[in-house]
Amino acid sequence: MSVAEMKIEVINKITSINSEVVLKEVLAILQNATEKEESSINLSKNYNTIKEQYGDVLQKLAK
C-alpha cells in the first residue's frame, strides 16, 4: 500500500468515528507523530554542524 493510499484509508477511518473521546485520542497521536517527525527533520538538517561539534562523541557512542 502506498503512502497516498494509507492517507486515504486513515481519512476514511477517521471520518467514520463518532466518539469524541476516540477522536481526541487520535488527534493526540497525530500531533505527537508530527512533533517527532519535525524534530527528526531538524536533526537531519543540522547533521554537519552536529558532526563537527560532537564527532568524537558520536564515534565513541557508535562503538
N, CA, C and O atoms as a Maestro MAE file, in Angstrom:
{
 s_m_m2io_version
 :::
 2.0.0
}

f_m_ct {
 s_m_title
 :::
 protein
 m_atom[252] {
  # First column is atom index #
  i_m_mmod_type
  r_m_x_coord
  r_m_y_coord
  r_m_z_coord
  i_m_residue_number
  s_m_chain_name
  s_m_pdb_residue_name
  s_m_pdb_atom_name
  i_m_atomic_number
  :::
  1 25 0.850 -1.174 0.000 1 A "MET " " N  " 7
  2 3 0.000 0.000 0.000 1 A "MET " " CA " 6
  3 2 0.898 1.240 0.000 1 A "MET " " C  " 6
  4 15 1.823 1.344 0.805 1 A "MET " " O  " 8
  5 25 0.623 2.159 -0.891 2 A "SER " " N  " 7
  6 3 1.422 3.376 -0.982 2 A "SER " " CA " 6
  7 2 1.066 4.352 0.147 2 A "SER " " C  " 6
  8 15 0.060 4.182 0.835 2 A "SER " " O  " 8
  9 25 1.888 5.351 0.318 3 A "VAL " " N  " 7
  10 3 1.641 6.368 1.341 3 A "VAL " " CA " 6
  11 2 0.327 7.084 1.051 3 A "VAL " " C  " 6
  12 15 -0.459 7.340 1.963 3 A "VAL " " O  " 8
  13 25 0.092 7.405 -0.204 4 A "ALA " " N  " 7
  14 3 -1.151 8.095 -0.580 4 A "ALA " " CA " 6
  15 2 -2.369 7.225 -0.255 4 A "ALA " " C  " 6
  16 15 -3.381 7.730 0.232 4 A "ALA " " O  " 8
  17 25 -2.274 5.949 -0.520 5 A "GLU " " N  " 7
  18 3 -3.388 5.038 -0.212 5 A "GLU " " CA " 6
  19 2 -3.607 4.931 1.295 5 A "GLU " " C  " 6
  20 15 -4.744 4.872 1.763 5 A "GLU " " O  " 8
  21 25 -2.512 4.907 2.048 6 A "MET " " N  " 7
  22 3 -2.636 4.842 3.505 6 A "MET " " CA " 6
  23 2 -3.298 6.101 4.050 6 A "MET " " C  " 6
  24 15 -4.125 6.022 4.958 6 A "MET " " O  " 8
  25 25 -2.942 7.255 3.507 7 A "LYS " " N  " 7
  26 3 -3.554 8.507 3.956 7 A "LYS " " CA " 6
  27 2 -5.054 8.498 3.697 7 A "LYS " " C  " 6
  28 15 -5.836 8.921 4.549 7 A "LYS " " O  " 8
  29 25 -5.456 8.020 2.532 8 A "ILE " " N  " 7
  30 3 -6.885 7.934 2.208 8 A "ILE " " CA " 6
  31 2 -7.590 6.981 3.164 8 A "ILE " " C  " 6
  32 15 -8.691 7.270 3.634 8 A "ILE " " O  " 8
  33 25 -6.965 5.856 3.451 9 A "GLU " " N  " 7
  34 3 -7.546 4.873 4.376 9 A "GLU " " CA " 6
  35 2 -7.712 5.477 5.767 9 A "GLU " " C  " 6
  36 15 -8.744 5.286 6.410 9 A "GLU " " O  " 8
  37 25 -6.696 6.205 6.232 10 A "VAL " " N  " 7
  38 3 -6.764 6.844 7.552 10 A "VAL " " CA " 6
  39 2 -7.903 7.861 7.590 10 A "VAL " " C  " 6
  40 15 -8.675 7.899 8.549 10 A "VAL " " O  " 8
  41 25 -8.006 8.680 6.551 11 A "ILE " " N  " 7
  42 3 -9.075 9.683 6.494 11 A "ILE " " CA " 6
  43 2 -10.439 9.013 6.512 11 A "ILE " " C  " 6
  44 15 -11.343 9.462 7.217 11 A "ILE " " O  " 8
  45 25 -10.595 7.942 5.744 12 A "ASN " " N  " 7
  46 3 -11.873 7.217 5.723 12 A "ASN " " CA " 6
  47 2 -12.222 6.654 7.093 12 A "ASN " " C  " 6
  48 15 -13.372 6.727 7.524 12 A "ASN " " O  " 8
  49 25 -11.233 6.095 7.774 13 A "LYS " " N  " 7
  50 3 -11.483 5.524 9.109 13 A "LYS " " CA " 6
  51 2 -11.847 6.627 10.106 13 A "LYS " " C  " 6
  52 15 -12.766 6.466 10.908 13 A "LYS " " O  " 8
  53 25 -11.129 7.736 10.053 14 A "ILE " " N  " 7
  54 3 -11.384 8.829 10.994 14 A "ILE " " CA " 6
  55 2 -12.775 9.419 10.783 14 A "ILE " " C  " 6
  56 15 -13.470 9.724 11.751 14 A "ILE " " O  " 8
  57 25 -13.182 9.579 9.536 15 A "THR " " N  " 7
  58 3 -14.497 10.166 9.283 15 A "THR " " CA " 6
  59 2 -15.638 9.268 9.742 15 A "THR " " C  " 6
  60 15 -16.758 9.738 9.942 15 A "THR " " O  " 8
  61 25 -15.360 7.980 9.911 16 A "SER " " N  " 7
  62 3 -16.421 7.073 10.364 16 A "SER " " CA " 6
  63 2 -16.526 7.018 11.891 16 A "SER " " C  " 6
  64 15 -17.472 6.433 12.420 16 A "SER " " O  " 8
  65 25 -15.575 7.616 12.603 17 A "ILE " " N  " 7
  66 3 -15.592 7.607 14.071 17 A "ILE " " CA " 6
  67 2 -16.543 8.684 14.579 17 A "ILE " " C  " 6
  68 15 -16.484 9.834 14.145 17 A "ILE " " O  " 8
  69 25 -17.415 8.300 15.498 18 A "ASN " " N  " 7
  70 3 -18.376 9.245 16.066 18 A "ASN " " CA " 6
  71 2 -18.062 9.630 17.506 18 A "ASN " " C  " 6
  72 15 -18.643 10.579 18.033 18 A "ASN " " O  " 8
  73 25 -17.154 8.906 18.143 19 A "SER " " N  " 7
  74 3 -16.838 9.139 19.538 19 A "SER " " CA " 6
  75 2 -15.858 10.303 19.692 19 A "SER " " C  " 6
  76 15 -14.771 10.291 19.114 19 A "SER " " O  " 8
  77 25 -16.250 11.299 20.471 20 A "GLU " " N  " 7
  78 3 -15.380 12.438 20.732 20 A "GLU " " CA " 6
  79 2 -14.111 12.005 21.464 20 A "GLU " " C  " 6
  80 15 -13.025 12.517 21.194 20 A "GLU " " O  " 8
  81 25 -14.256 11.071 22.381 21 A "VAL " " N  " 7
  82 3 -13.117 10.595 23.156 21 A "VAL " " CA " 6
  83 2 -12.085 9.931 22.235 21 A "VAL " " C  " 6
  84 15 -10.886 10.191 22.338 21 A "VAL " " O  " 8
  85 25 -12.564 9.087 21.354 22 A "VAL " " N  " 7
  86 3 -11.663 8.401 20.430 22 A "VAL " " CA " 6
  87 2 -10.994 9.399 19.481 22 A "VAL " " C  " 6
  88 15 -9.799 9.292 19.204 22 A "VAL " " O  " 8
  89 25 -11.757 10.353 18.992 23 A "LEU " " N  " 7
  90 3 -11.185 11.361 18.096 23 A "LEU " " CA " 6
  91 2 -10.117 12.194 18.792 23 A "LEU " " C  " 6
  92 15 -9.108 12.549 18.183 23 A "LEU " " O  " 8
  93 25 -10.336 12.507 20.071 24 A "LYS " " N  " 7
  94 3 -9.326 13.246 20.826 24 A "LYS " " CA " 6
  95 2 -8.044 12.429 20.961 24 A "LYS " " C  " 6
  96 15 -6.944 12.973 20.865 24 A "LYS " " O  " 8
  97 25 -8.185 11.125 21.184 25 A "GLU " " N  " 7
  98 3 -7.017 10.251 21.287 25 A "GLU " " CA " 6
  99 2 -6.270 10.182 19.961 25 A "GLU " " C  " 6
  100 15 -5.041 10.238 19.935 25 A "GLU " " O  " 8
  101 25 -7.004 10.061 18.869 26 A "VAL " " N  " 7
  102 3 -6.399 10.010 17.541 26 A "VAL " " CA " 6
  103 2 -5.669 11.320 17.255 26 A "VAL " " C  " 6
  104 15 -4.549 11.310 16.744 26 A "VAL " " O  " 8
  105 25 -6.293 12.429 17.580 27 A "LEU " " N  " 7
  106 3 -5.679 13.733 17.370 27 A "LEU " " CA " 6
  107 2 -4.380 13.865 18.161 27 A "LEU " " C  " 6
  108 15 -3.383 14.373 17.647 27 A "LEU " " O  " 8
  109 25 -4.395 13.409 19.401 28 A "ALA " " N  " 7
  110 3 -3.188 13.472 20.236 28 A "ALA " " CA " 6
  111 2 -2.069 12.620 19.630 28 A "ALA " " C  " 6
  112 15 -0.908 13.028 19.626 28 A "ALA " " O  " 8
  113 25 -2.417 11.452 19.127 29 A "ILE " " N  " 7
  114 3 -1.420 10.579 18.492 29 A "ILE " " CA " 6
  115 2 -0.834 11.257 17.260 29 A "ILE " " C  " 6
  116 15 0.378 11.232 17.048 29 A "ILE " " O  " 8
  117 25 -1.695 11.860 16.450 30 A "LEU " " N  " 7
  118 3 -1.226 12.530 15.231 30 A "LEU " " CA " 6
  119 2 -0.352 13.738 15.554 30 A "LEU " " C  " 6
  120 15 0.647 13.983 14.878 30 A "LEU " " O  " 8
  121 25 -0.720 14.483 16.574 31 A "GLN " " N  " 7
  122 3 0.090 15.640 16.968 31 A "GLN " " CA " 6
  123 2 1.455 15.194 17.469 31 A "GLN " " C  " 6
  124 15 2.469 15.815 17.151 31 A "GLN " " O  " 8
  125 25 1.486 14.123 18.247 32 A "ASN " " N  " 7
  126 3 2.747 13.588 18.756 32 A "ASN " " CA " 6
  127 2 3.619 13.098 17.602 32 A "ASN " " C  " 6
  128 15 4.827 13.331 17.595 32 A "ASN " " O  " 8
  129 25 3.014 12.422 16.631 33 A "ALA " " N  " 7
  130 3 3.766 11.928 15.478 33 A "ALA " " CA " 6
  131 2 4.333 13.085 14.670 33 A "ALA " " C  " 6
  132 15 5.459 13.006 14.178 33 A "ALA " " O  " 8
  133 25 3.567 14.156 14.529 34 A "THR " " N  " 7
  134 3 4.030 15.325 13.784 34 A "THR " " CA " 6
  135 2 5.216 15.974 14.482 34 A "THR " " C  " 6
  136 15 6.178 16.379 13.830 34 A "THR " " O  " 8
  137 25 5.151 16.072 15.801 35 A "GLU " " N  " 7
  138 3 6.251 16.661 16.562 35 A "GLU " " CA " 6
  139 2 7.510 15.822 16.419 35 A "GLU " " C  " 6
  140 15 8.604 16.365 16.264 35 A "GLU " " O  " 8
  141 25 7.365 14.505 16.469 36 A "LYS " " N  " 7
  142 3 8.528 13.621 16.317 36 A "LYS " " CA " 6
  143 2 9.114 13.748 14.922 36 A "LYS " " C  " 6
  144 15 10.334 13.773 14.760 36 A "LYS " " O  " 8
  145 25 8.265 13.827 13.925 37 A "GLU " " N  " 7
  146 3 8.731 13.958 12.549 37 A "GLU " " CA " 6
  147 2 9.477 15.271 12.359 37 A "GLU " " C  " 6
  148 15 10.520 15.301 11.705 37 A "GLU " " O  " 8
  149 25 8.958 16.347 12.919 38 A "GLU " " N  " 7
  150 3 9.608 17.653 12.805 38 A "GLU " " CA " 6
  151 2 10.954 17.661 13.503 38 A "GLU " " C  " 6
  152 15 11.912 18.236 12.985 38 A "GLU " " O  " 8
  153 25 11.047 17.031 14.675 39 A "SER " " N  " 7
  154 3 12.317 17.032 15.390 39 A "SER " " CA " 6
  155 2 13.355 16.195 14.659 39 A "SER " " C  " 6
  156 15 14.533 16.553 14.662 39 A "SER " " O  " 8
  157 25 12.960 15.102 14.036 40 A "SER " " N  " 7
  158 3 13.928 14.305 13.290 40 A "SER " " CA " 6
  159 2 14.377 15.041 12.044 40 A "SER " " C  " 6
  160 15 15.532 14.921 11.637 40 A "SER " " O  " 8
  161 25 13.486 15.798 11.433 41 A "ILE " " N  " 7
  162 3 13.856 16.594 10.265 41 A "ILE " " CA " 6
  163 2 14.856 17.661 10.670 41 A "ILE " " C  " 6
  164 15 15.834 17.892 9.959 41 A "ILE " " O  " 8
  165 25 14.630 18.310 11.789 42 A "ASN " " N  " 7
  166 3 15.547 19.353 12.243 42 A "ASN " " CA " 6
  167 2 16.941 18.788 12.506 42 A "ASN " " C  " 6
  168 15 17.938 19.442 12.200 42 A "ASN " " O  " 8
  169 25 17.021 17.597 13.062 43 A "LEU " " N  " 7
  170 3 18.321 16.987 13.305 43 A "LEU " " CA " 6
  171 2 19.028 16.684 11.999 43 A "LEU " " C  " 6
  172 15 20.232 16.911 11.881 43 A "LEU " " O  " 8
  173 25 18.309 16.182 11.030 44 A "SER " " N  " 7
  174 3 18.954 15.849 9.772 44 A "SER " " CA " 6
  175 2 19.428 17.097 9.037 44 A "SER " " C  " 6
  176 15 20.443 17.048 8.342 44 A "SER " " O  " 8
  177 25 18.723 18.205 9.174 45 A "LYS " " N  " 7
  178 3 19.150 19.456 8.540 45 A "LYS " " CA " 6
  179 2 20.447 19.951 9.163 45 A "LYS " " C  " 6
  180 15 21.257 20.581 8.483 45 A "LYS " " O  " 8
  181 25 20.653 19.679 10.428 46 A "ASN " " N  " 7
  182 3 21.824 20.167 11.141 46 A "ASN " " CA " 6
  183 2 22.893 19.097 11.319 46 A "ASN " " C  " 6
  184 15 23.754 19.225 12.188 46 A "ASN " " O  " 8
  185 25 22.849 18.057 10.517 47 A "TYR " " N  " 7
  186 3 23.759 16.917 10.683 47 A "TYR " " CA " 6
  187 2 25.221 17.342 10.643 47 A "TYR " " C  " 6
  188 15 26.005 16.949 11.507 47 A "TYR " " O  " 8
  189 25 25.591 18.139 9.649 48 A "ASN " " N  " 7
  190 3 27.003 18.520 9.510 48 A "ASN " " CA " 6
  191 2 27.496 19.314 10.710 48 A "ASN " " C  " 6
  192 15 28.616 19.096 11.173 48 A "ASN " " O  " 8
  193 25 26.687 20.223 11.217 49 A "THR " " N  " 7
  194 3 27.068 21.005 12.389 49 A "THR " " CA " 6
  195 2 27.218 20.105 13.605 49 A "THR " " C  " 6
  196 15 28.174 20.233 14.371 49 A "THR " " O  " 8
  197 25 26.275 19.202 13.776 50 A "ILE " " N  " 7
  198 3 26.331 18.274 14.907 50 A "ILE " " CA " 6
  199 2 27.570 17.392 14.787 50 A "ILE " " C  " 6
  200 15 28.267 17.152 15.773 50 A "ILE " " O  " 8
  201 25 27.840 16.915 13.583 51 A "LYS " " N  " 7
  202 3 29.000 16.042 13.352 51 A "LYS " " CA " 6
  203 2 30.300 16.773 13.683 51 A "LYS " " C  " 6
  204 15 31.202 16.195 14.289 51 A "LYS " " O  " 8
  205 25 30.396 18.044 13.286 52 A "GLU " " N  " 7
  206 3 31.600 18.824 13.568 52 A "GLU " " CA " 6
  207 2 31.798 19.037 15.068 52 A "GLU " " C  " 6
  208 15 32.918 18.933 15.570 52 A "GLU " " O  " 8
  209 25 30.725 19.331 15.772 53 A "GLN " " N  " 7
  210 3 30.833 19.642 17.197 53 A "GLN " " CA " 6
  211 2 30.983 18.394 18.055 53 A "GLN " " C  " 6
  212 15 31.695 18.412 19.059 53 A "GLN " " O  " 8
  213 25 30.312 17.303 17.666 54 A "TYR " " N  " 7
  214 3 30.270 16.121 18.524 54 A "TYR " " CA " 6
  215 2 30.767 14.863 17.816 54 A "TYR " " C  " 6
  216 15 30.389 13.751 18.185 54 A "TYR " " O  " 8
  217 25 31.600 15.034 16.815 55 A "GLY " " N  " 7
  218 3 32.085 13.892 16.032 55 A "GLY " " CA " 6
  219 2 32.740 12.819 16.884 55 A "GLY " " C  " 6
  220 15 32.442 11.635 16.726 55 A "GLY " " O  " 8
  221 25 33.630 13.217 17.786 56 A "ASP " " N  " 7
  222 3 34.331 12.255 18.638 56 A "ASP " " CA " 6
  223 2 33.360 11.500 19.533 56 A "ASP " " C  " 6
  224 15 33.467 10.285 19.702 56 A "ASP " " O  " 8
  225 25 32.427 12.225 20.094 57 A "VAL " " N  " 7
  226 3 31.430 11.614 20.984 57 A "VAL " " CA " 6
  227 2 30.571 10.623 20.205 57 A "VAL " " C  " 6
  228 15 30.297 9.522 20.681 57 A "VAL " " O  " 8
  229 25 30.147 11.020 19.004 58 A "LEU " " N  " 7
  230 3 29.321 10.138 18.182 58 A "LEU " " CA " 6
  231 2 30.085 8.863 17.805 58 A "LEU " " C  " 6
  232 15 29.505 7.778 17.782 58 A "LEU " " O  " 8
  233 25 31.381 8.990 17.510 59 A "GLN " " N  " 7
  234 3 32.168 7.811 17.177 59 A "GLN " " CA " 6
  235 2 32.282 6.867 18.372 59 A "GLN " " C  " 6
  236 15 32.192 5.649 18.214 59 A "GLN " " O  " 8
  237 25 32.479 7.425 19.561 60 A "LYS " " N  " 7
  238 3 32.567 6.608 20.762 60 A "LYS " " CA " 6
  239 2 31.240 5.910 21.044 60 A "LYS " " C  " 6
  240 15 31.220 4.748 21.448 60 A "LYS " " O  " 8
  241 25 30.127 6.622 20.830 61 A "LEU " " N  " 7
  242 3 28.815 6.017 21.043 61 A "LEU " " CA " 6
  243 2 28.556 4.904 20.038 61 A "LEU " " C  " 6
  244 15 27.920 3.902 20.364 61 A "LEU " " O  " 8
  245 25 29.039 5.077 18.841 62 A "ALA " " N  " 7
  246 3 28.827 4.063 17.797 62 A "ALA " " CA " 6
  247 2 29.569 2.778 18.123 62 A "ALA " " C  " 6
  248 15 29.143 1.696 17.720 62 A "ALA " " O  " 8
  249 25 30.677 2.890 18.852 63 A "LYS " " N  " 7
  250 3 31.439 1.702 19.221 63 A "LYS " " CA " 6
  251 2 30.738 0.993 20.332 63 A "LYS " " C  " 6
  252 15 31.213 -0.043 20.800 63 A "LYS " " O  " 8
  :::
 }
 m_bond[251] {
  # First column is bond index #
  i_m_from
  i_m_to
  i_m_order
  :::
  1 1 2 1
  2 2 3 1
  3 3 4 2
  4 3 5 1
  5 5 6 1
  6 6 7 1
  7 7 8 2
  8 7 9 1
  9 9 10 1
  10 10 11 1
  11 11 12 2
  12 11 13 1
  13 13 14 1
  14 14 15 1
  15 15 16 2
  16 15 17 1
  17 17 18 1
  18 18 19 1
  19 19 20 2
  20 19 21 1
  21 21 22 1
  22 22 23 1
  23 23 24 2
  24 23 25 1
  25 25 26 1
  26 26 27 1
  27 27 28 2
  28 27 29 1
  29 29 30 1
  30 30 31 1
  31 31 32 2
  32 31 33 1
  33 33 34 1
  34 34 35 1
  35 35 36 2
  36 35 37 1
  37 37 38 1
  38 38 39 1
  39 39 40 2
  40 39 41 1
  41 41 42 1
  42 42 43 1
  43 43 44 2
  44 43 45 1
  45 45 46 1
  46 46 47 1
  47 47 48 2
  48 47 49 1
  49 49 50 1
  50 50 51 1
  51 51 52 2
  52 51 53 1
  53 53 54 1
  54 54 55 1
  55 55 56 2
  56 55 57 1
  57 57 58 1
  58 58 59 1
  59 59 60 2
  60 59 61 1
  61 61 62 1
  62 62 63 1
  63 63 64 2
  64 63 65 1
  65 65 66 1
  66 66 67 1
  67 67 68 2
  68 67 69 1
  69 69 70 1
  70 70 71 1
  71 71 72 2
  72 71 73 1
  73 73 74 1
  74 74 75 1
  75 75 76 2
  76 75 77 1
  77 77 78 1
  78 78 79 1
  79 79 80 2
  80 79 81 1
  81 81 82 1
  82 82 83 1
  83 83 84 2
  84 83 85 1
  85 85 86 1
  86 86 87 1
  87 87 88 2
  88 87 89 1
  89 89 90 1
  90 90 91 1
  91 91 92 2
  92 91 93 1
  93 93 94 1
  94 94 95 1
  95 95 96 2
  96 95 97 1
  97 97 98 1
  98 98 99 1
  99 99 100 2
  100 99 101 1
  101 101 102 1
  102 102 103 1
  103 103 104 2
  104 103 105 1
  105 105 106 1
  106 106 107 1
  107 107 108 2
  108 107 109 1
  109 109 110 1
  110 110 111 1
  111 111 112 2
  112 111 113 1
  113 113 114 1
  114 114 115 1
  115 115 116 2
  116 115 117 1
  117 117 118 1
  118 118 119 1
  119 119 120 2
  120 119 121 1
  121 121 122 1
  122 122 123 1
  123 123 124 2
  124 123 125 1
  125 125 126 1
  126 126 127 1
  127 127 128 2
  128 127 129 1
  129 129 130 1
  130 130 131 1
  131 131 132 2
  132 131 133 1
  133 133 134 1
  134 134 135 1
  135 135 136 2
  136 135 137 1
  137 137 138 1
  138 138 139 1
  139 139 140 2
  140 139 141 1
  141 141 142 1
  142 142 143 1
  143 143 144 2
  144 143 145 1
  145 145 146 1
  146 146 147 1
  147 147 148 2
  148 147 149 1
  149 149 150 1
  150 150 151 1
  151 151 152 2
  152 151 153 1
  153 153 154 1
  154 154 155 1
  155 155 156 2
  156 155 157 1
  157 157 158 1
  158 158 159 1
  159 159 160 2
  160 159 161 1
  161 161 162 1
  162 162 163 1
  163 163 164 2
  164 163 165 1
  165 165 166 1
  166 166 167 1
  167 167 168 2
  168 167 169 1
  169 169 170 1
  170 170 171 1
  171 171 172 2
  172 171 173 1
  173 173 174 1
  174 174 175 1
  175 175 176 2
  176 175 177 1
  177 177 178 1
  178 178 179 1
  179 179 180 2
  180 179 181 1
  181 181 182 1
  182 182 183 1
  183 183 184 2
  184 183 185 1
  185 185 186 1
  186 186 187 1
  187 187 188 2
  188 187 189 1
  189 189 190 1
  190 190 191 1
  191 191 192 2
  192 191 193 1
  193 193 194 1
  194 194 195 1
  195 195 196 2
  196 195 197 1
  197 197 198 1
  198 198 199 1
  199 199 200 2
  200 199 201 1
  201 201 202 1
  202 202 203 1
  203 203 204 2
  204 203 205 1
  205 205 206 1
  206 206 207 1
  207 207 208 2
  208 207 209 1
  209 209 210 1
  210 210 211 1
  211 211 212 2
  212 211 213 1
  213 213 214 1
  214 214 215 1
  215 215 216 2
  216 215 217 1
  217 217 218 1
  218 218 219 1
  219 219 220 2
  220 219 221 1
  221 221 222 1
  222 222 223 1
  223 223 224 2
  224 223 225 1
  225 225 226 1
  226 226 227 1
  227 227 228 2
  228 227 229 1
  229 229 230 1
  230 230 231 1
  231 231 232 2
  232 231 233 1
  233 233 234 1
  234 234 235 1
  235 235 236 2
  236 235 237 1
  237 237 238 1
  238 238 239 1
  239 239 240 2
  240 239 241 1
  241 241 242 1
  242 242 243 1
  243 243 244 2
  244 243 245 1
  245 245 246 1
  246 246 247 1
  247 247 248 2
  248 247 249 1
  249 249 250 1
  250 250 251 1
  251 251 252 2
  :::
 }
}
